[in-house]
Amino acid sequence: MKRIPHKIASYTLRSFFLIGLVAYVSCKDEKQELKEIRSNNEKINVVYVLADDLGYGDLSCYNPNGKIPTENLDKLAAEGMKFTDAHTSSSVCTPTRYGILTGRYNWRSSLKSGVLTGTSKALISSKRTTVASLLKNEGYHTAFIGKWHLGWNWGEKENGLEIGEGWSPDDYEGIDFSKPITNSPNSLGFTYAYGHSGSLDMAPYVYVENEKVTAQPNRATVDTSKYGWWREGPTGADFIHEEVTPNFFKKSIEYIKARSKAKQPFFLYLALPSPHTPILPTKEWQGKSALNPYGDFVMMIDTYMGQLVSALKNAGIEKNTLVIFTSDNGCSPQADYVELASKGHNPSYLYRGHKADIYEGGHRVPFIVKWPEVIKPNSVATKTICTTDLMATLADILNLDLKDNEGEDSFSMLPLFKSEKANAYKRELTVHHSINGSFAIRKGEWKLIFCPGSGGWSDPKPNAEETKRLPKFQLYNLEKDPQEKNNEIANYPEIAEELHILMKQILENGRSTPGEKQKNEFPMDGSQWQQINAITGT
């Protein structure tokens, strides 16, 4: 064995010592900074805005080649932090919303694939801690405004008619709209709740405020146009589809103004129904993007976001308010990708797939955070985060310890608000989920997909003839191949095996955070959980 020359050895030891010292000092400084944030006696306000079906590439601050001007959201990013590797827990609506509010992967619930409808019963148990109930217990005034899409229980008529599944015009005949709803957002910690039950293309079309319908249905409406379509169903006397998004922003701005005058901190969850179908830009925005109605709709949302942020500033609470803007999944093909592409715009930017898919375009989303007291302007974070991370982040800010059955898949983003290289940020693994219940797991640059195709709506679709000729699993190096073109499963079997084992552990432990083992729920229809067969081998 060769001896290392004394001078080289001495230099090497000094280098290791200096590196260790720098790491120690850095870690110590990081802990001190986090301690100072947590010890702030003044509780922050929180505004969480969730767009619906907005693509990663739809904001110009994310897509240098994008054709939709989004100056207000670009400004929000410039004034705060832009996350470039943010993901929803699912590539469709309902599951992602479940994950945001519970800090738990959606597939641990009884919903193993697909989404709920406007008549579905409540998905979240009133016994489960949500972000809203957590903050309410800490003295917060909590509000939900917008699209719920997590189910609640409608009042039922005593005529023997059952409430249908929500896909057919006659599924609503068993609903008594004069009765209050139960298992509502108010049951899950929201002091104030105002919104509609499903997506804006899912009946019934009525506003519900604190468990009561604001106006009884007086007609049935339907739209069959290319962009503005919605299913036929009962419609409230005060419900006009074109005015829903403006109405939710108006309500939110009024809420901010009112709560800014109170000493009590507040949490506002504004869940937009847009730019999801029906794609309905109001008259003043029609044609503004020079693309199509979808581009116009995104511009409209951007303008309203500017008004919302201005309301915080005008109320004098901007500095002490944490604002988060993101989307519930990737852009839908309803936006017409072909038409947009012909004009040079790709809602998924350079990523493969779109809403519903296991590919990056399905769940990689814009994620912008502004908190003037903590986050430096023009900050960029490249670490992988998930929308389930809200609960742990807020608990960390308030210096709260989560119980073992709270936020099982939630990691605090607070360290990243101070430094992109934060050692205290603990997420190492992230699980993705598609509309048909297919899984993927991400660690660093590697992503293992447990199905042969998209698991969603893009080609190759689930059970398509083409998938029978493809490898059972897919492995991609996102650093070298962000477009997921080259399946490396045959070249790196050891990496695939490692990720496979880690996925089994996350599944079996009922959590991905440290803590006692938890149970996953059974499928709501009483069937077998077929989608895990690819992971467990059963």
C-alpha positions in Angstrom: 0.0 0.0 0.0 1.4 3.4 -1.0 2.1 5.9 1.7 0.6 9.4 1.2 3.3 12.1 1.2 3.3 14.0 4.5 2.5 17.4 2.8 -0.3 16.0 0.7 -1.7 14.1 3.8 -1.5 17.3 5.9 -3.2 19.3 3.2 -5.9 16.7 2.8 -6.6 16.6 6.5 -6.8 20.4 6.7 -9.2 20.4 3.7 -11.5 17.8 5.4 -11.3 19.8 8.6 -12.2 23.1 6.8 -15.1 21.4 4.9 -16.4 19.9 8.1 -16.1 23.2 9.9 -17.9 25.1 7.1 -20.7 22.4 7.2 -21.0 22.7 10.9 -21.1 26.5 10.9 -23.6 26.4 8.0 -25.8 23.9 9.8 -25.6 25.9 13.1 -26.5 29.1 11.2 -29.4 27.4 9.5 -30.8 26.1 12.8 -30.4 29.5 14.4 -32.3 31.1 11.5 -35.1 28.6 11.7 -35.3 29.1 15.5 -35.7 32.8 15.0 -38.5 32.3 12.5 -40.3 29.9 14.9 -39.9 32.2 17.9 -41.7 35.1 16.2 -44.6 35.8 18.5 -46.7 37.3 15.7 -48.5 34.5 13.8 -48.4 34.8 10.1 -51.4 34.9 7.8 -51.5 32.2 5.0 -53.1 32.5 1.6 -53.0 29.3 -0.5 -54.3 29.7 -4.1 -54.8 26.5 -6.0 -55.4 26.8 -9.8 -57.2 24.0 -11.6 -55.4 22.3 -14.6 -52.8 25.0 -15.0 -49.7 23.7 -16.7 -46.1 24.1 -15.7 -45.4 25.9 -18.9 -48.4 28.2 -18.8 -46.5 30.9 -16.8 -43.9 32.9 -18.6 -41.6 32.8 -15.6 -41.4 29.0 -16.0 -41.5 28.8 -19.8 -39.2 31.2 -21.7 -40.9 30.0 -24.9 -44.4 30.4 -23.6 -46.9 32.6 -25.4 -49.2 33.6 -22.5 -48.3 36.8 -20.8 -48.5 36.3 -17.0 -47.0 39.5 -15.6 -48.7 39.4 -12.2 -47.6 35.8 -11.4 -44.2 36.5 -12.8 -44.0 39.5 -10.4 -45.1 37.2 -7.5 -42.2 34.9 -8.4 -39.8 37.8 -8.6 -40.8 39.0 -5.2 -40.5 35.6 -3.7 -39.4 32.0 -4.4 -40.0 29.9 -7.5 -39.8 26.2 -7.1 -38.8 24.4 -10.3 -39.3 20.8 -9.2 -42.7 20.9 -7.4 -45.2 18.1 -7.8 -48.8 17.4 -7.0 -49.4 14.1 -5.2 -51.7 13.1 -8.1 -52.2 14.1 -11.7 -55.9 14.8 -11.2 -58.1 17.0 -9.1 -59.7 15.3 -6.1 -56.6 13.3 -5.0 -54.3 16.3 -5.0 -56.8 18.3 -2.9 -56.9 15.5 -0.4 -53.1 15.5 -0.1 -52.9 19.3 0.3 -55.3 19.4 3.2 -54.2 16.2 5.0 -50.5 16.1 4.3 -51.1 12.4 3.3 -50.7 10.7 0.0 -54.1 10.5 -1.7 -53.8 6.8 -2.5 -53.8 6.0 1.2 -57.4 7.1 1.3 -60.3 5.0 0.1 -60.1 6.7 -3.4 -57.5 4.6 -5.3 -58.1 6.0 -8.8 -60.1 8.6 -10.6 -62.0 11.6 -9.1 -65.2 12.3 -7.2 -68.2 14.0 -8.7 -70.6 16.7 -7.6 -72.7 14.2 -5.7 -70.0 12.2 -4.0 -70.0 11.7 -0.3 -67.2 13.2 1.8 -63.7 11.6 1.3 -62.0 13.1 4.3 -63.1 11.8 7.7 -64.0 14.5 10.2 -61.6 12.7 12.7 -58.6 13.4 10.5 -56.5 16.5 11.1 -56.4 18.9 8.2 -54.4 22.0 7.6 -57.5 24.0 8.5 -58.2 22.2 11.8 -54.6 22.4 12.8 -54.5 26.2 12.3 -58.0 26.7 13.8 -56.7 25.0 17.0 -53.9 27.5 17.0 -56.3 30.4 17.0 -56.6 31.0 13.3 -59.7 32.1 11.4 -59.9 29.7 8.5 -61.7 30.1 5.2 -62.3 28.0 2.2 -63.5 29.7 -1.0 -63.9 27.9 -4.3 -64.1 24.4 -5.8 -64.2 21.7 -3.1 -64.2 18.5 -5.1 -63.6 16.3 -2.0 -67.2 15.3 -1.5 -69.8 16.3 1.1 -73.2 14.8 2.0 -76.2 16.4 0.4 -79.6 16.5 2.2 -81.9 13.8 0.8 -85.5 13.9 -0.2 -87.9 11.6 1.5 -89.4 10.3 -1.8 -87.3 7.2 -2.0 -85.2 8.5 -4.9 -81.5 7.9 -4.5 -78.8 10.4 -5.3 -76.9 9.1 -8.4 -73.2 9.0 -9.1 -73.2 12.5 -10.7 -72.6 11.7 -14.4 -76.2 11.8 -15.6 -78.9 14.5 -15.6 -81.3 12.5 -13.5 -78.7 11.8 -10.7 -79.8 14.8 -8.7 -83.5 14.1 -8.2 -82.9 12.7 -4.8 -81.2 15.9 -3.4 -83.2 18.2 -1.2 -81.4 21.6 -1.7 -83.3 23.2 1.1 -81.6 21.0 3.7 -78.1 21.7 5.0 -75.2 19.6 3.8 -73.2 17.5 6.3 -69.5 16.3 6.4 -68.7 19.7 4.9 -65.6 21.9 4.8 -66.8 23.4 8.1 -66.6 19.9 9.6 -62.9 19.8 8.7 -61.8 23.0 10.4 -62.9 25.8 8.1 -64.6 28.6 10.1 -66.0 29.9 6.9 -66.8 28.0 3.7 -68.2 29.1 0.4 -68.1 27.2 -2.9 -69.5 24.5 -5.1 -69.2 20.7 -4.7 -67.3 19.4 -7.8 -65.6 20.7 -10.9 -67.4 23.5 -12.7 -68.5 21.0 -15.4 -70.1 18.7 -12.7 -73.6 19.4 -11.5 -75.3 20.4 -9.2 -74.4 24.1 -10.0 -75.2 25.8 -6.7 -73.2 27.8 -4.2 -73.0 26.4 -0.6 -72.1 28.9 2.2 -71.5 27.4 5.6 -73.5 24.2 4.8 -76.5 26.0 3.2 -77.3 26.5 -0.5 -77.4 30.2 -1.2 -80.1 30.0 -3.8 -82.4 27.1 -4.8 -82.0 25.7 -8.3 -84.6 27.3 -10.7 -83.5 25.7 -13.9 -81.3 23.1 -15.6 -78.3 24.2 -17.7 -75.9 22.5 -20.1 -73.3 23.7 -22.6 -71.9 21.6 -25.4 -69.4 24.0 -27.0 -65.8 23.0 -27.6 -64.2 24.9 -24.7 -67.1 26.1 -22.5 -68.9 22.8 -22.1 -70.5 21.5 -18.8 -72.8 18.6 -18.0 -76.5 19.1 -17.7 -77.8 19.6 -14.2 -79.8 21.7 -11.7 -78.5 25.3 -11.4 -79.0 27.8 -8.6 -80.8 31.1 -9.3 -77.6 33.0 -8.4 -75.2 30.7 -10.3 -73.8 31.9 -13.6 -70.9 29.8 -14.9 -69.0 32.7 -16.5 -69.0 34.6 -13.3 -67.8 31.9 -10.9 -64.1 32.6 -11.1 -64.5 36.4 -10.7 -66.9 35.8 -7.9 -64.4 33.6 -5.9 -61.7 36.3 -6.3 -64.1 39.0 -5.2 -65.1 37.0 -2.2 -61.4 36.3 -1.3 -60.4 40.0 -1.6 -63.4 41.0 0.6 -62.3 38.3 3.1 -58.7 39.7 3.2 -59.9 43.2 3.7 -62.2 42.2 6.6 -59.7 39.9 8.3 -56.9 42.5 8.0 -58.8 44.6 10.6 -58.9 41.8 13.1 -56.1 40.8 15.4 -56.7 37.1 14.8 -54.4 35.5 12.1 -56.1 33.9 9.1 -55.8 31.0 6.7 -57.4 31.4 3.3 -57.6 28.4 0.9 -58.8 29.7 -2.5 -59.4 26.8 -4.7 -60.1 28.0 -8.2 -62.2 26.1 -10.7 -60.1 27.5 -13.5 -58.6 27.2 -16.1 -60.3 23.8 -16.0 -63.3 23.3 -18.2 -65.6 25.1 -18.8 -63.0 27.5 -20.2 -64.9 30.8 -19.8 -62.9 34.0 -20.1 -65.1 36.9 -19.5 -65.8 39.3 -22.4 -63.0 41.7 -21.7 -60.5 38.9 -21.9 -61.8 37.1 -25.0 -59.1 37.1 -27.7 -56.5 38.8 -25.5 -53.9 36.0 -25.7 -54.1 35.6 -29.5 -54.0 31.9 -28.8 -57.4 30.5 -27.9 -59.9 30.7 -25.0 -57.6 28.8 -22.8 -54.8 31.3 -23.2 -57.3 34.1 -22.5 -58.6 32.3 -19.4 -55.0 32.0 -18.0 -54.5 35.7 -18.6 -57.7 36.5 -16.7 -56.6 34.5 -13.7 -53.2 36.2 -13.8 -54.9 39.6 -13.6 -57.1 38.6 -10.7 -54.1 37.2 -8.8 -52.5 40.7 -9.2 -55.6 42.2 -7.6 -55.5 39.6 -4.7 -51.8 40.4 -3.9 -52.5 44.1 -4.1 -55.3 43.6 -1.6 -52.8 42.2 0.9 -50.5 45.2 0.3 -53.3 47.8 0.5 -54.5 46.2 3.8 -51.0 46.6 5.3 -50.5 42.8 5.9 -48.3 41.9 2.9 -45.0 41.5 4.9 -46.5 39.1 7.4 -48.5 37.0 5.0 -47.3 33.7 3.4 -48.7 33.5 -0.2 -48.5 30.2 -2.1 -49.7 29.8 -5.7 -49.8 26.5 -7.4 -51.9 24.1 -9.5 -53.7 20.8 -8.8 -52.1 19.0 -11.7 -50.8 19.6 -15.2 -52.8 21.2 -18.1 -55.7 19.2 -19.5 -55.9 18.3 -23.2 -59.2 20.2 -23.2 -57.0 23.3 -23.7 -56.2 21.9 -27.2 -52.5 21.2 -27.2 -52.5 20.9 -31.0 -53.9 24.4 -31.5 -51.6 25.9 -28.8 -48.6 24.2 -30.4 -49.4 25.6 -33.8 -48.9 29.0 -32.2 -45.7 28.0 -30.3 -47.1 27.4 -26.8 -46.7 24.1 -24.8 -48.5 24.1 -21.4 -46.2 21.3 -20.3 -43.1 23.2 -21.3 -40.5 20.5 -22.2 -42.0 17.7 -20.2 -43.8 14.7 -21.4 -47.6 14.2 -21.0 -50.3 16.3 -19.4 -53.1 16.0 -16.8 -54.0 12.5 -15.7 -50.5 11.1 -16.7 -47.7 9.6 -14.6 -45.3 11.4 -16.8 -43.9 14.8 -15.6 -46.5 16.9 -17.5 -49.2 15.3 -15.3 -47.9 16.4 -11.9 -45.0 18.8 -12.2 -46.6 22.2 -11.5 -45.7 25.9 -11.0 -45.2 26.6 -7.3 -44.6 30.1 -6.1 -44.1 31.3 -2.5 -43.9 34.8 -1.3 -43.2 35.8 2.4 -41.4 39.1 2.5 -40.3 38.7 6.1 -38.4 35.5 5.4 -37.9 34.8 1.6 -35.5 36.9 -0.4 -36.8 38.3 -3.8 -35.9 36.3 -7.0 -35.1 33.1 -5.0 -35.2 29.8 -6.9 -35.5 26.4 -5.3 -34.6 23.3 -7.3 -35.2 20.7 -4.6 -38.1 18.3 -5.1 -41.2 19.2 -3.2 -44.8 17.9 -3.1 -48.1 19.6 -2.4 -48.6 17.3 0.6 -45.8 19.4 2.3 -48.1 22.3 3.3 -49.1 20.8 6.7 -45.6 20.1 8.0 -44.4 23.5 6.7 -47.1 25.4 8.7 -46.6 23.2 11.7 -42.9 23.9 11.6 -43.4 27.7 11.3 -45.7 27.6 14.3 -43.3 25.2 16.2 -45.9 22.5 16.5 -45.2 18.7 16.6 -47.4 16.6 14.4 -48.8 13.4 15.8 -48.1 10.0 14.1 -51.4 10.0 12.4 -51.1 13.6 11.1 -49.3 14.6 7.9 -47.8 11.2 7.2 -46.3 12.3 3.9 -45.6 15.9 4.7 -42.1 17.4 4.9 -41.4 21.0 6.0 -40.4 23.4 3.3 -39.4 26.1 5.8 -35.6 25.4 5.6 -35.8 25.9 1.8 -37.4 29.3 2.3 -34.0 30.5 3.7 -31.6 28.4 1.6 -31.8 26.2 -1.5 -29.0 24.1 0.1 -30.8 23.7 3.4 -29.6 20.5 5.2 -32.8 20.6 7.4 -35.0 19.8 4.4 -35.7 16.1 4.8 -37.7 14.9 1.7 -35.7 12.3 -0.2 -38.5 10.3 -1.8 -41.6 11.4 -3.6 -44.4 9.3 -4.9 -46.5 10.2 -8.0 -49.9 8.9 -8.9 -52.0 8.9 -12.1 -55.7 8.9 -12.8 -55.9 5.1 -13.2 -54.0 4.6 -10.0 -50.5 3.9 -11.4 -47.5 4.7 -9.3 -44.1 6.2 -9.7 -41.3 6.9 -7.2 -38.7 9.6 -7.4 -35.3 9.8 -5.7 -32.8 12.4 -6.9 -32.5 12.3 -10.6 -34.1 8.9 -10.9 -37.8 8.1 -11.4 -39.2 4.6 -11.5 -42.7 4.1 -13.1 -44.7 1.0 -12.2 -46.6 0.7 -15.5 -45.6 0.4 -19.2 -47.4 3.6 -20.5 -48.8 6.9 -19.3 -51.2 5.6 -16.8 -53.5 8.4 -18.0 -54.8 10.1 -21.1 -51.7 10.4 -23.4 -50.2 7.7 -25.5 -49.4 4.9 -24.7 -52.7 4.7 -22.8 -53.4 2.0 -20.2 -54.3 -1.4 -21.7 -53.5 -0.2 -25.2 -52.1 -2.8 -27.6 -48.8 -0.9 -27.7 -48.2 -1.3 -23.9 -48.1 -5.1 -24.3 -44.9 -4.7 -26.3 -43.3 -2.4 -23.8 -41.3 -3.2 -20.6 -43.4 -3.6 -17.5 -41.7 -0.7 -15.7 -40.0 2.5 -16.8 -36.9 4.1 -15.4 -35.8 7.6 -16.3 -32.9 9.9 -15.4 -34.6 13.2 -15.2 -31.4 15.2 -15.0 -30.2 13.8 -18.4 -33.6 13.0 -19.9 -36.3 15.4 -18.5 -38.5 14.5 -21.5 -38.6 10.8 -20.4 -37.7 9.5 -23.8 -35.1 6.9 -22.9 -36.3 4.0 -20.6 -33.2 2.9 -18.7 -34.8 -0.1 -17.0 -32.5 -2.6 -18.8 -29.4 -0.6 -18.2 -29.7 0.2 -14.5 -31.5 -2.8 -12.9 -29.9 -2.1 -9.5 -31.3 1.4 -9.3 -34.8 0.1 -10.3 -34.5 -2.6 -7.6 -33.5 0.0 -4.9 -36.5 2.3 -5.8 -38.8 -0.7 -5.9 -37.8 -1.7 -2.4 -38.3 1.9 -1.2 -41.7 2.1 -2.7 -42.8 -1.1 -0.9 -41.6 0.3 2.4 -43.6 3.6 1.8 -46.6 1.5 0.9 -46.4 -0.9 3.8 -45.5 1.7 6.5 -48.5 3.8 5.8 -46.2 6.9 5.8 -43.0 8.3 4.2 -42.1 10.4 7.2 -40.5 9.1 10.4 -43.0 7.8 13.0 -45.2 4.9 13.9 -46.6 2.7 11.2 -50.0 3.7 9.9 -52.8 1.9 8.0 -53.9 2.6 4.4 -57.6 2.6 3.8 -59.5 0.1 1.8 -61.0 1.0 -1.6 -64.4 2.8 -1.2 -66.2 0.4 -3.5 -65.1 -2.7 -1.5 -62.9 -4.1 -4.3 -59.3 -5.2 -4.2 -56.7 -2.6 -4.5 -55.5 -3.8 -7.9 -53.0 -1.0 -8.6 -50.5 -2.1 -5.9 -50.0 -5.5 -7.6 -47.2 -4.0 -9.7 -45.4 -3.0 -6.6 -46.1 -6.0 -4.3 -45.9 -8.6 -7.0 -49.2 -10.2 -5.9 
